[in-house]
């Protein structure tokens, strides 16, 4: 009997370490200007899942949406018009997670389509992406009355569906938009002003918190901070912009 046969966990650990080393090597190449290699989208999706210790999922976004159903799990279902599940590339390397739907989102059933959504679209375009190339969703799926902040129990009920979405999409980077997205994903009470601009780990992805677009509409002087965060994000994604 070989060493690996007698201790299969040793083989698994070695493979995981090797894959992490390969991913780190490619990340260093990207950060030093390498534009990458020609790969099919199928191959890229396989590479994205290498070495993931958690968040691996064989289910589809459609299956998660079906499981969510006509959700009545919390009080927000009483006054909502539409569940706002998410939109974009189901295999996106970049995911944006916001707080919750507003009036326009509730009417249309799509995330970030109001004034804040238009600003988010500009931000996405500024980092050389389109909305179709990223995945956009929220911590909660239903609009709180009057656009109030989501309550703790509402987040607790809805968050498992977001975790399944993240596990399904397997993004490399999650941009957490605003206080509730950042605090929920990172399990912290630290303010967004302290969290923004730095990367954190979550379910095999790197989380970059920044200000919510709705906050920028009220505080346009903070747009410069968000642009700095987006430059950090682009560098991590291997962009020369």
C-alpha atoms as a printed R data frame, in Angstrom:
    type eleno elety resid chain resno       x      y       z
1   ATOM     1    CA   UNK     A     1   0.000  0.000   0.000
2   ATOM     2    CA   UNK     A     2   1.359  3.410  -0.976
3   ATOM     3    CA   UNK     A     3   1.502  6.425   1.312
4   ATOM     4    CA   UNK     A     4  -1.309  8.111  -0.646
5   ATOM     5    CA   UNK     A     5  -3.473  4.967  -0.534
6   ATOM     6    CA   UNK     A     6  -3.122  4.774   3.225
7   ATOM     7    CA   UNK     A     7  -3.737  8.500   3.645
8   ATOM     8    CA   UNK     A     8  -6.000  9.844   0.844
9   ATOM     9    CA   UNK     A     9  -6.338 13.177   2.645
10  ATOM    10    CA   UNK     A    10  -2.608 13.728   2.071
11  ATOM    11    CA   UNK     A    11  -3.082 13.386  -1.696
12  ATOM    12    CA   UNK     A    12  -6.105 15.715  -1.625
13  ATOM    13    CA   UNK     A    13  -4.142 18.292   0.373
14  ATOM    14    CA   UNK     A    14  -1.220 18.097  -2.044
15  ATOM    15    CA   UNK     A    15  -3.443 18.576  -5.085
16  ATOM    16    CA   UNK     A    16  -5.197 21.547  -3.463
17  ATOM    17    CA   UNK     A    17  -1.853 23.159  -2.597
18  ATOM    18    CA   UNK     A    18  -0.564 22.652  -6.146
19  ATOM    19    CA   UNK     A    19  -3.685 24.189  -7.661
20  ATOM    20    CA   UNK     A    20  -3.438 27.191  -5.340
21  ATOM    21    CA   UNK     A    21   0.200 27.629  -6.385
22  ATOM    22    CA   UNK     A    22  -0.806 27.546 -10.064
23  ATOM    23    CA   UNK     A    23  -3.576 30.102  -9.508
24  ATOM    24    CA   UNK     A    24  -1.158 32.363  -7.609
25  ATOM    25    CA   UNK     A    25   1.368 32.090 -10.472
26  ATOM    26    CA   UNK     A    26  -1.211 33.076 -13.078
27  ATOM    27    CA   UNK     A    27  -2.411 35.944 -10.884
28  ATOM    28    CA   UNK     A    28   1.145 37.258 -10.653
29  ATOM    29    CA   UNK     A    29   1.451 37.039 -14.441
30  ATOM    30    CA   UNK     A    30  -1.769 39.048 -14.803
31  ATOM    31    CA   UNK     A    31  -0.638 41.688 -12.338
32  ATOM    32    CA   UNK     A    32   2.561 42.099 -14.351
33  ATOM    33    CA   UNK     A    33   0.828 42.721 -17.638
34  ATOM    34    CA   UNK     A    34   0.267 39.249 -19.090
35  ATOM    35    CA   UNK     A    35  -2.933 39.367 -21.137
36  ATOM    36    CA   UNK     A    36  -3.686 35.685 -20.688
37  ATOM    37    CA   UNK     A    37  -4.006 32.725 -23.010
38  ATOM    38    CA   UNK     A    38  -6.538 31.666 -25.614
39  ATOM    39    CA   UNK     A    39  -9.054 29.399 -23.906
40  ATOM    40    CA   UNK     A    40 -12.612 28.398 -24.636
41  ATOM    41    CA   UNK     A    41 -15.282 29.639 -22.240
42  ATOM    42    CA   UNK     A    42 -15.847 26.047 -21.124
43  ATOM    43    CA   UNK     A    43 -12.162 25.694 -20.229
44  ATOM    44    CA   UNK     A    44 -12.152 29.015 -18.400
45  ATOM    45    CA   UNK     A    45 -15.167 27.954 -16.331
46  ATOM    46    CA   UNK     A    46 -13.365 24.743 -15.370
47  ATOM    47    CA   UNK     A    47 -10.230 26.664 -14.384
48  ATOM    48    CA   UNK     A    48 -12.322 29.023 -12.217
49  ATOM    49    CA   UNK     A    49 -13.459 26.071 -10.096
50  ATOM    50    CA   UNK     A    50  -9.954 24.690  -9.465
51  ATOM    51    CA   UNK     A    51  -8.971 24.441  -5.833
52  ATOM    52    CA   UNK     A    52 -12.251 25.720  -4.415
53  ATOM    53    CA   UNK     A    53 -12.583 24.402  -0.883
54  ATOM    54    CA   UNK     A    54 -16.170 25.496  -0.458
55  ATOM    55    CA   UNK     A    55 -18.961 26.945  -2.491
56  ATOM    56    CA   UNK     A    56 -18.805 24.155  -5.072
57  ATOM    57    CA   UNK     A    57 -22.243 23.594  -6.527
58  ATOM    58    CA   UNK     A    58 -23.699 21.380  -9.214
59  ATOM    59    CA   UNK     A    59 -27.069 23.151  -9.216
60  ATOM    60    CA   UNK     A    60 -28.115 25.878 -11.633
61  ATOM    61    CA   UNK     A    61 -29.393 29.390 -11.019
62  ATOM    62    CA   UNK     A    62 -32.678 28.282 -12.560
63  ATOM    63    CA   UNK     A    63 -32.983 25.529  -9.951
64  ATOM    64    CA   UNK     A    64 -32.257 27.989  -7.129
65  ATOM    65    CA   UNK     A    65 -34.905 30.372  -8.501
66  ATOM    66    CA   UNK     A    66 -37.395 27.520  -8.688
67  ATOM    67    CA   UNK     A    67 -36.637 26.588  -5.092
68  ATOM    68    CA   UNK     A    68 -37.179 30.205  -4.034
69  ATOM    69    CA   UNK     A    69 -40.605 30.053  -5.659
70  ATOM    70    CA   UNK     A    70 -43.235 32.621  -4.732
71  ATOM    71    CA   UNK     A    71 -41.353 33.221  -1.518
72  ATOM    72    CA   UNK     A    72 -43.408 33.944   1.611
73  ATOM    73    CA   UNK     A    73 -40.644 33.295   4.099
74  ATOM    74    CA   UNK     A    74 -40.647 36.800   5.612
75  ATOM    75    CA   UNK     A    75 -42.805 39.913   5.922
76  ATOM    76    CA   UNK     A    76 -41.345 41.532   2.810
77  ATOM    77    CA   UNK     A    77 -43.549 39.322   0.652
78  ATOM    78    CA   UNK     A    78 -46.636 41.180   1.884
79  ATOM    79    CA   UNK     A    79 -46.016 44.365  -0.110
80  ATOM    80    CA   UNK     A    80 -43.624 43.417  -2.878
81  ATOM    81    CA   UNK     A    81 -44.669 43.282  -6.508
82  ATOM    82    CA   UNK     A    82 -41.824 41.138  -7.842
83  ATOM    83    CA   UNK     A    83 -39.043 38.994  -6.474
84  ATOM    84    CA   UNK     A    84 -35.734 40.361  -7.759
85  ATOM    85    CA   UNK     A    85 -33.512 37.312  -8.071
86  ATOM    86    CA   UNK     A    86 -30.487 38.398 -10.108
87  ATOM    87    CA   UNK     A    87 -29.291 38.967 -13.654
88  ATOM    88    CA   UNK     A    88 -26.230 38.586 -15.834
89  ATOM    89    CA   UNK     A    89 -23.710 35.949 -16.832
90  ATOM    90    CA   UNK     A    90 -24.301 32.749 -14.808
91  ATOM    91    CA   UNK     A    91 -20.556 32.024 -15.024
92  ATOM    92    CA   UNK     A    92 -19.297 35.575 -14.454
93  ATOM    93    CA   UNK     A    93 -15.872 36.080 -12.914
94  ATOM    94    CA   UNK     A    94 -17.165 39.307 -11.333
95  ATOM    95    CA   UNK     A    95 -20.298 39.576  -9.197
96  ATOM    96    CA   UNK     A    96 -21.878 42.715  -7.756
97  ATOM    97    CA   UNK     A    97 -23.944 42.255  -4.587
98  ATOM    98    CA   UNK     A    98 -26.147 45.109  -3.413
99  ATOM    99    CA   UNK     A    99 -28.514 45.622  -0.525
100 ATOM   100    CA   UNK     A   100 -32.026 45.053  -1.848
101 ATOM   101    CA   UNK     A   101 -34.471 46.096  -4.557
102 ATOM   102    CA   UNK     A   102 -35.865 49.623  -4.743
103 ATOM   103    CA   UNK     A   103 -39.100 50.824  -6.321
104 ATOM   104    CA   UNK     A   104 -37.993 50.448  -9.949
105 ATOM   105    CA   UNK     A   105 -36.474 47.043  -9.317
106 ATOM   106    CA   UNK     A   106 -39.643 45.866  -7.590
107 ATOM   107    CA   UNK     A   107 -41.728 47.026 -10.559
108 ATOM   108    CA   UNK     A   108 -39.537 45.368 -13.179
109 ATOM   109    CA   UNK     A   109 -38.226 42.342 -11.297
110 ATOM   110    CA   UNK     A   110 -34.632 43.177 -12.282
111 ATOM   111    CA   UNK     A   111 -31.731 44.328 -10.077
112 ATOM   112    CA   UNK     A   112 -30.282 47.846 -10.319
113 ATOM   113    CA   UNK     A   113 -32.514 49.380 -12.999
114 ATOM   114    CA   UNK     A   114 -33.365 52.690 -11.272
115 ATOM   115    CA   UNK     A   115 -31.187 55.758 -10.798
116 ATOM   116    CA   UNK     A   116 -28.646 53.839  -8.709
117 ATOM   117    CA   UNK     A   117 -28.689 51.091 -11.330
118 ATOM   118    CA   UNK     A   118 -27.848 53.538 -14.106
119 ATOM   119    CA   UNK     A   119 -24.857 54.705 -12.076
120 ATOM   120    CA   UNK     A   120 -23.805 51.104 -11.489
121 ATOM   121    CA   UNK     A   121 -23.978 50.504 -15.236
122 ATOM   122    CA   UNK     A   122 -21.585 53.441 -15.762
123 ATOM   123    CA   UNK     A   123 -19.237 52.006 -13.137
124 ATOM   124    CA   UNK     A   124 -19.306 48.604 -14.838
125 ATOM   125    CA   UNK     A   125 -18.593 50.199 -18.207
126 ATOM   126    CA   UNK     A   126 -15.752 52.227 -16.679
127 ATOM   127    CA   UNK     A   127 -13.993 48.975 -15.759
128 ATOM   128    CA   UNK     A   128 -14.384 47.735 -19.334
129 ATOM   129    CA   UNK     A   129 -17.276 45.354 -18.722
130 ATOM   130    CA   UNK     A   130 -20.952 45.247 -19.601
131 ATOM   131    CA   UNK     A   131 -23.860 44.231 -17.429
132 ATOM   132    CA   UNK     A   132 -24.135 41.064 -19.513
133 ATOM   133    CA   UNK     A   133 -20.577 40.085 -18.557
134 ATOM   134    CA   UNK     A   134 -21.081 40.307 -14.790
135 ATOM   135    CA   UNK     A   135 -23.663 38.909 -12.377
136 ATOM   136    CA   UNK     A   136 -25.751 41.331 -10.303
137 ATOM   137    CA   UNK     A   137 -27.901 40.466  -7.299
138 ATOM   138    CA   UNK     A   138 -28.768 41.596  -3.764
139 ATOM   139    CA   UNK     A   139 -28.602 40.417  -0.185
140 ATOM   140    CA   UNK     A   140 -32.413 40.295  -0.083
141 ATOM   141    CA   UNK     A   141 -34.776 39.587  -2.985
142 ATOM   142    CA   UNK     A   142 -37.777 41.752  -2.071
143 ATOM   143    CA   UNK     A   143 -38.125 45.499  -1.633
144 ATOM   144    CA   UNK     A   144 -38.403 46.722   1.966
145 ATOM   145    CA   UNK     A   145 -41.350 49.133   2.346
146 ATOM   146    CA   UNK     A   146 -40.282 52.710   1.697
147 ATOM   147    CA   UNK     A   147 -36.795 51.455   0.802
148 ATOM   148    CA   UNK     A   148 -35.982 51.129   4.496
149 ATOM   149    CA   UNK     A   149 -32.942 49.157   5.610
150 ATOM   150    CA   UNK     A   150 -33.428 45.381   5.672
151 ATOM   151    CA   UNK     A   151 -33.943 43.881   9.101
152 ATOM   152    CA   UNK     A   152 -31.749 41.166  10.548
153 ATOM   153    CA   UNK     A   153 -34.374 38.422  10.356
154 ATOM   154    CA   UNK     A   154 -35.160 39.324   6.739
155 ATOM   155    CA   UNK     A   155 -31.484 38.996   5.812
156 ATOM   156    CA   UNK     A   156 -31.182 35.697   7.672
157 ATOM   157    CA   UNK     A   157 -34.095 34.204   5.736
158 ATOM   158    CA   UNK     A   158 -32.867 35.373   2.319
159 ATOM   159    CA   UNK     A   159 -29.103 35.009   2.673
160 ATOM   160    CA   UNK     A   160 -28.987 31.215   2.095
161 ATOM   161    CA   UNK     A   161 -30.284 31.779  -1.436
162 ATOM   162    CA   UNK     A   162 -27.520 34.315  -2.109
163 ATOM   163    CA   UNK     A   163 -24.922 31.847  -0.812
164 ATOM   164    CA   UNK     A   164 -26.253 29.279  -3.263
165 ATOM   165    CA   UNK     A   165 -26.076 31.839  -6.080
166 ATOM   166    CA   UNK     A   166 -22.444 32.568  -5.230
167 ATOM   167    CA   UNK     A   167 -21.644 28.847  -5.080
168 ATOM   168    CA   UNK     A   168 -23.318 28.393  -8.467
169 ATOM   169    CA   UNK     A   169 -21.721 31.342 -10.283
170 ATOM   170    CA   UNK     A   170 -18.305 30.814  -8.643
171 ATOM   171    CA   UNK     A   171 -17.057 34.385  -9.202
172 ATOM   172    CA   UNK     A   172 -13.412 35.219  -8.730
173 ATOM   173    CA   UNK     A   173 -14.302 38.627  -7.283
174 ATOM   174    CA   UNK     A   174 -17.406 39.893  -5.481
175 ATOM   175    CA   UNK     A   175 -17.887 43.643  -5.281
176 ATOM   176    CA   UNK     A   176 -19.992 44.253  -2.173
177 ATOM   177    CA   UNK     A   177 -22.002 47.433  -2.677
178 ATOM   178    CA   UNK     A   178 -22.706 49.226   0.572
179 ATOM   179    CA   UNK     A   179 -22.924 48.524   4.267
180 ATOM   180    CA   UNK     A   180 -25.402 45.647   4.342
181 ATOM   181    CA   UNK     A   181 -23.785 43.698   1.526
182 ATOM   182    CA   UNK     A   182 -20.305 44.039   3.003
183 ATOM   183    CA   UNK     A   183 -21.306 43.395   6.618
184 ATOM   184    CA   UNK     A   184 -23.433 40.362   5.715
185 ATOM   185    CA   UNK     A   185 -20.834 38.687   3.502
186 ATOM   186    CA   UNK     A   186 -17.965 39.401   5.889
187 ATOM   187    CA   UNK     A   187 -19.926 38.807   9.115
188 ATOM   188    CA   UNK     A   188 -18.789 42.065  10.640
189 ATOM   189    CA   UNK     A   189 -20.240 45.247  12.088
190 ATOM   190    CA   UNK     A   190 -17.422 47.431  10.787
191 ATOM   191    CA   UNK     A   191 -18.621 50.451   8.767
192 ATOM   192    CA   UNK     A   192 -18.248 50.450   5.007
193 ATOM   193    CA   UNK     A   193 -15.840 53.382   5.292
194 ATOM   194    CA   UNK     A   194 -13.417 51.076   7.139
195 ATOM   195    CA   UNK     A   195 -14.011 48.004   4.954
196 ATOM   196    CA   UNK     A   196 -13.846 49.544   1.477
197 ATOM   197    CA   UNK     A   197 -10.837 49.301  -0.755
198 ATOM   198    CA   UNK     A   198  -9.458 46.032   0.640
199 ATOM   199    CA   UNK     A   199  -9.931 42.416  -0.395
200 ATOM   200    CA   UNK     A   200 -11.384 39.758   1.880
201 ATOM   201    CA   UNK     A   201 -11.999 36.044   1.332
202 ATOM   202    CA   UNK     A   202 -15.462 34.523   1.037
203 ATOM   203    CA   UNK     A   203 -16.422 31.117  -0.390
204 ATOM   204    CA   UNK     A   204 -13.297 30.972  -2.529
205 ATOM   205    CA   UNK     A   205 -13.846 34.468  -3.947
206 ATOM   206    CA   UNK     A   206 -12.159 37.781  -3.164
207 ATOM   207    CA   UNK     A   207 -14.591 40.353  -1.771
208 ATOM   208    CA   UNK     A   208 -14.032 44.054  -2.397
209 ATOM   209    CA   UNK     A   209 -16.440 46.324  -0.475
210 ATOM   210    CA   UNK     A   210 -17.219 49.789  -1.776
211 ATOM   211    CA   UNK     A   211 -19.932 52.420  -1.446
212 ATOM   212    CA   UNK     A   212 -23.402 51.703  -2.832
213 ATOM   213    CA   UNK     A   213 -24.379 53.658  -5.969
214 ATOM   214    CA   UNK     A   214 -27.434 55.060  -4.148
215 ATOM   215    CA   UNK     A   215 -25.058 56.488  -1.526
216 ATOM   216    CA   UNK     A   216 -23.021 58.092  -4.308
217 ATOM   217    CA   UNK     A   217 -26.136 59.825  -5.631
218 ATOM   218    CA   UNK     A   218 -26.524 61.473  -2.227
219 ATOM   219    CA   UNK     A   219 -22.790 61.986  -1.701
220 ATOM   220    CA   UNK     A   220 -21.165 62.598  -5.098
221 ATOM   221    CA   UNK     A   221 -17.883 63.562  -3.419
222 ATOM   222    CA   UNK     A   222 -17.407 59.849  -2.626
223 ATOM   223    CA   UNK     A   223 -17.260 58.893  -6.310
224 ATOM   224    CA   UNK     A   224 -13.510 59.404  -6.260
225 ATOM   225    CA   UNK     A   225 -13.194 56.788  -3.509
226 ATOM   226    CA   UNK     A   226 -15.217 54.303  -5.544
227 ATOM   227    CA   UNK     A   227 -13.069 54.929  -8.598
228 ATOM   228    CA   UNK     A   228  -9.990 54.150  -6.519
229 ATOM   229    CA   UNK     A   229 -11.686 50.921  -5.444
230 ATOM   230    CA   UNK     A   230 -12.466 50.088  -9.074
231 ATOM   231    CA   UNK     A   231  -8.835 50.600 -10.021
232 ATOM   232    CA   UNK     A   232  -7.930 48.118  -7.285
233 ATOM   233    CA   UNK     A   233 -10.500 45.728  -8.713
234 ATOM   234    CA   UNK     A   234  -9.196 46.099 -12.264
235 ATOM   235    CA   UNK     A   235  -5.636 45.445 -11.125
236 ATOM   236    CA   UNK     A   236  -6.787 42.264  -9.402
237 ATOM   237    CA   UNK     A   237  -8.550 41.170 -12.585
238 ATOM   238    CA   UNK     A   238  -5.397 41.708 -14.606
239 ATOM   239    CA   UNK     A   239  -6.478 44.846 -16.454
240 ATOM   240    CA   UNK     A   240  -4.002 47.458 -17.642
241 ATOM   241    CA   UNK     A   241  -6.653 50.179 -17.451
